[in-house]
């Protein structure tokens, strides 16, 4: 019989092994020229402050030092694994754009269909349809990287990612198929 501490260790190692295998499968799927939706890197807080303005980063919730380091690690993982990035689309929010620029310098292009609708839920359906159309047009070469927000990714995939997490998807006729997750 396993003692409680030993049981917990065995269980933890088993879970870590499963997460690593799932992550490896997600990375392998990316080599086929798929799409990955990243939630922006760590930006403390839960929503933007009152008086938020889209074009003024000083009014927004922004990446902290941990978030900047996390964003750089995202790009480094792509380079180390030899994953070719074909295009990088970003929400116009500063935290999403900064995540994309730190990970993939000079490749970022804004796409309003990936802007947050957290404070304007009435936009969710139409904006998600626009985002799906954009994803559905992707043909490569390389991976399409999108930096966006939790609400957008959840609406597109049903997955609730943590900050800096990527969700690898393949566009389908009716939406997207989730192929795996890239843990931060």
C-alpha positions, 0 to 999 in steps of 0.5 A: 500500500502506498503511503499518502506522500508517495501516492501524491508524488506518483499521482503528480508525476502521472499528471505531469506526464499526461500534460507533457504528452498532450503538449507534445501532440499539440506541438506536432499538430502545429507542424502541419500548418494549423492555427493557434489561439493564444490568450495574451500573456500575464496582465494582472487584474480582471478587466480594463479600468474605467475610462479605458481607451483602445488606442491608449495603453496607459488606460488599459490593463497591461503585461507585467514583467512576468507577462513579458517574459512569458511572451518571449518564451512563447516565441522561443518555443516556436523557434526551438521547435522549428515551427514556421509562423506564417502570420500573426494576428492580434487583438488591438488591445495593448496586452495582446499586441505586446504579447504578439510583438515580444513573441514574434517581433515585426510580424504582428498585424491588428485584426479587430475581429479578435478584440475583447468583447468582455464588456460588450457581450452583445458583440460576441456572436457577430465578432465570433463569426468574423473571427471564424471566417478569418480562421477558415481562410487560413491556408498557410504556409506556416502557422497562423498565430492569433493573440487574443483574449479568454472570452474570444477563445472560449467562445470559439473553442469552449476552452478557458485558457490561462494567460499565455496559453495557446489552443491549437485548432483546425478550422472546420465547416462548422467552427474549429476543432481543438487539437491540443493546448500549449501550456505556458 
